[in-house]
Amino acid sequence: MKTEAAVLWPDATEWNVEEIEIDPPKHADEVLVSYAASGMCHSDEHVLTGDLPVGRPLVGGHEGAGIVEEVGPGCTDLQPGDHVVMGFIPACGRCPSCSRGQSNLCDVGATILGGLQTDGTSRHHARGQDLGIFLGLGTFSKKSVVNVASCVKVDENIPLDRACLLGCGVTTGWGCSVYAAEVKPGDNVAVIGVGGIGASAIQGARLAGAERIFAIDPSEFKRDQAKRFGATHVAASIQDAFPLVQEVTWGRMANKVICAMGVGRGELMADIMALCAKRGTVVIANIHPAFETEVRLSMVDLTLQEKRIVGSIFGSANMRYDIPKLCELYREGQLDLDGMVTRTYPLEGVNQGYQDMRDAANVRGVLVY
């Protein structure tokens, strides 16, 4: 069958929207999903810029939701008509990581992230070539064949153009506060960067009972939006935030610091750690350039103040538990997904959407098919 997709070709500097060919699902662990919407996450921008060195040609997108259209022979996990949110890290439910409740580190899922099916072949083709699909999903396509391990069934009354955000940014940010940072009632929390992850980390910290939430972003628009999501104080830079946090907390500083800026920079770590309280936690959720190896950091500060630096992928969340739970929080009015979506675009507007992201005009842009 044929569909339209945004493809990143070797040496390209933007996404090319074109017709591609898709094979039907061939195995019991494959389903064809007709996507309704896809969030435009910064991770796809990292692929474009090379911060994430991923093989090309590639169908982009990994933050999607849609309806199952067809299942592979013998598939019993899903059926046509099911509404699904795509978890960007597949979870098999059986490997040691999944068995320990750490499905965000699924061993089997790692084999799918390369953009091919588990048998090592592709279902997506264009210009006589096989195409990879980013993180095994390719949500910048109106249809895609994906592994059932990437699909989380959700209620049909959850709007898919909002639910798509749960596939990456919202769950990541919320989980960074609730799981990775373990925000507790009364904590002071600093969130650096107010994009999809940062805005969700603010909401997670609020729901976890934080007393003060400091949102740090150079964009005035995003600082204003941060207040909507629960920030109590805002600052334009890490340097500006230091005296603010120091004054408001009487020198105790932030119990938790969550790094959610678009591109991390190792040279900033010492300043970030300075925002952190004694025995506090700094969570690194954002992507740093893949080949960055130098970090500026006071190890004496780390040791004498007993601070912690924690890495977190997908907010250390369990997609099969947390995505349905976040759907419930949205339905109950406790999680603001509507406010996360600043603008929507057709598939042909994908490059404009990313330019708007670079211009800090969006908290999150969403492609709607």
Backbone hydrogen bonds, N-H to C=O, Kabsch-Sander energy under -0.5 kcal/mol:
donor,donor_aa,acceptor,acceptor_aa,energy
3,T,20,I,-2.1
5,A,18,E,-2.4
6,A,140,F,-2.9
7,V,5,A,-0.7
7,V,16,N,-2.9
8,L,58,L,-3.2
9,W,7,V,-0.7
12,A,9,W,-2.3
16,N,7,V,-2.7
17,V,15,W,-0.6
18,E,5,A,-2.6
18,E,16,N,-0.6
20,I,3,T,-3.0
21,E,125,H,-3.0
22,I,1,M,-3.3
23,D,123,R,-2.7
30,E,27,H,-1.7
31,V,146,V,-2.5
32,L,70,E,-3.3
33,V,31,V,-0.6
33,V,144,S,-3.0
34,S,67,I,-2.8
35,Y,33,V,-0.8
35,Y,142,K,-1.3
36,A,65,A,-2.7
37,A,65,A,-1.5
38,S,367,L,-2.4
39,G,63,E,-3.2
40,M,365,G,-2.4
41,C,39,G,-0.9
44,D,41,C,-1.0
45,E,41,C,-0.7
46,H,42,H,-1.9
47,V,43,S,-1.3
48,L,44,D,-1.8
49,T,45,E,-2.5
50,G,46,H,-1.3
51,D,46,H,-0.9
52,L,46,H,-1.9
54,V,52,L,-1.4
58,L,8,L,-1.7
59,V,132,G,-2.9
60,G,6,A,-1.9
60,G,58,L,-0.6
63,E,39,G,-0.5
64,G,62,H,-0.5
65,A,37,A,-1.7
66,G,84,V,-2.4
67,I,34,S,-2.2
68,V,82,D,-2.8
69,E,32,L,-3.2
70,E,32,L,-1.4
72,G,30,E,-2.6
75,C,72,G,-2.1
81,G,68,V,-3.0
82,D,79,Q,-2.1
84,V,66,G,-2.7
85,V,152,V,-2.6
86,M,64,G,-2.6
87,G,85,V,-0.7
87,G,150,S,-2.7
88,F,86,M,-0.5
88,F,167,G,-1.8
91,A,149,A,-2.6
99,S,95,C,-2.8
100,R,96,P,-1.4
101,G,98,C,-1.9
102,Q,97,S,-2.8
105,L,102,Q,-2.2
106,C,103,S,-1.7
110,A,106,C,-1.1
111,T,108,V,-1.6
112,I,108,V,-0.6
112,I,109,G,-1.2
113,L,109,G,-1.2
115,G,112,I,-2.0
117,Q,121,T,-2.9
120,G,117,Q,-2.3
124,H,131,L,-0.5
125,H,21,E,-2.5
126,A,129,Q,-2.3
129,Q,126,A,-2.2
131,L,124,H,-3.1
132,G,57,P,-2.1
133,I,115,G,-0.9
134,F,59,V,-2.9
135,L,113,L,-0.8
136,G,133,I,-2.4
137,L,134,F,-2.0
138,G,61,G,-1.0
138,G,134,F,-1.4
139,T,61,G,-1.3
140,F,60,G,-2.8
142,K,4,E,-2.3
144,S,33,V,-1.9
146,V,31,V,-2.7
146,V,144,S,-0.6
148,V,29,D,-2.2
150,S,147,N,-2.2
151,C,148,V,-1.6
152,V,85,V,-2.3
153,K,151,C,-0.5
154,V,83,H,-2.4
158,I,155,D,-1.4
162,R,159,P,-1.6
163,A,159,P,-2.8
164,C,160,L,-1.7
165,L,162,R,-1.5
166,L,163,A,-1.8
167,G,164,C,-1.7
168,C,165,L,-1.1
170,V,165,L,-2.0
171,T,165,L,-0.5
172,T,168,C,-2.8
173,G,169,G,-2.6
174,W,170,V,-2.9
175,G,171,T,-2.4
176,C,172,T,-2.0
177,S,173,G,-1.4
178,V,174,W,-2.6
179,Y,175,G,-2.8
180,A,175,G,-2.0
181,A,176,C,-2.6
183,V,177,S,-2.8
186,G,209,G,-2.8
187,D,184,K,-2.2
189,V,187,D,-0.5
189,V,212,R,-2.7
190,A,256,K,-2.6
191,V,214,F,-3.3
192,I,190,A,-0.5
192,I,258,I,-2.9
193,G,191,V,-0.7
193,G,216,I,-3.2
199,A,195,G,-2.7
200,S,196,G,-1.3
201,A,197,I,-2.4
202,I,198,G,-2.2
203,Q,199,A,-1.7
204,G,200,S,-2.7
205,A,201,A,-2.6
206,R,202,I,-2.4
207,L,203,Q,-2.6
208,A,204,G,-1.8
209,G,205,A,-0.5
209,G,206,R,-1.3
210,A,205,A,-2.5
211,E,187,D,-2.2
212,R,187,D,-1.4
214,F,189,V,-3.3
215,A,213,I,-0.6
215,A,233,H,-2.7
216,I,191,V,-2.7
217,D,215,A,-0.5
217,D,235,A,-2.3
223,R,219,S,-2.1
224,D,220,E,-2.3
225,Q,221,F,-2.2
226,A,222,K,-2.3
227,K,223,R,-1.1
228,R,224,D,-1.0
229,F,225,Q,-1.4
230,G,226,A,-0.7
230,G,227,K,-0.7
231,A,226,A,-2.5
232,T,213,I,-2.0
233,H,213,I,-2.0
235,A,215,A,-2.1
241,A,237,S,-2.0
242,F,238,I,-1.5
244,L,240,D,-0.9
245,V,241,A,-3.3
246,Q,242,F,-2.6
247,E,243,P,-2.3
248,V,244,L,-2.7
249,T,245,V,-2.1
250,W,247,E,-1.1
251,G,246,Q,-2.9
252,R,249,T,-1.3
254,A,275,L,-2.6
255,N,188,N,-1.2
256,K,188,N,-1.8
257,V,281,T,-2.7
258,I,190,A,-3.0
259,C,257,V,-0.5
259,C,283,V,-3.1
260,A,192,I,-2.9
260,A,258,I,-0.7
264,G,287,I,-2.6
268,L,265,R,-2.1
269,M,266,G,-1.5
270,A,296,R,-1.1
272,I,268,L,-2.4
273,M,269,M,-2.9
274,A,270,A,-1.4
275,L,271,D,-0.7
275,L,272,I,-1.2
276,C,273,M,-1.2
277,A,254,A,-3.0
279,R,305,Q,-2.9
280,G,277,A,-2.2
281,T,255,N,-2.1
282,V,308,R,-2.9
283,V,257,V,-3.2
283,V,281,T,-0.5
284,I,282,V,-0.5
284,I,310,V,-3.1
285,A,259,C,-1.7
285,A,283,V,-0.8
286,N,259,C,-1.1
290,A,51,D,-2.0
292,E,289,P,-2.0
296,R,266,G,-1.9
297,L,295,V,-0.7
299,M,297,L,-0.9
302,L,298,S,-1.7
303,T,299,M,-2.3
304,L,300,V,-3.1
305,Q,301,D,-1.7
306,E,303,T,-0.8
307,K,302,L,-1.3
308,R,280,G,-2.0
310,V,282,V,-3.2
312,S,284,I,-1.9
316,S,313,I,-1.7
317,A,314,F,-1.7
319,M,317,A,-0.6
321,Y,318,N,-1.1
322,D,318,N,-3.6
323,I,319,M,-1.6
325,K,321,Y,-1.3
326,L,322,D,-2.8
327,C,323,I,-1.9
328,E,324,P,-1.8
329,L,325,K,-2.2
330,Y,326,L,-2.2
331,R,327,C,-2.4
332,E,328,E,-2.1
333,G,330,Y,-1.4
334,Q,329,L,-2.5
335,L,329,L,-1.4
337,L,335,L,-1.1
340,M,337,L,-0.5
341,V,337,L,-1.0
341,V,338,D,-0.8
342,T,340,M,-1.1
342,T,364,R,-1.8
343,R,364,R,-0.9
345,Y,366,V,-2.3
349,G,346,P,-2.1
350,V,347,L,-1.7
353,G,349,G,-2.5
354,Y,350,V,-1.9
355,Q,351,N,-1.8
356,D,352,Q,-2.5
357,M,353,G,-1.6
358,R,354,Y,-2.3
359,D,355,Q,-2.0
360,A,357,M,-1.7
361,A,356,D,-2.9
362,N,356,D,-0.6
364,R,340,M,-0.7
366,V,343,R,-2.0
367,L,38,S,-3.4
368,V,345,Y,-2.9
369,Y,36,A,-2.3
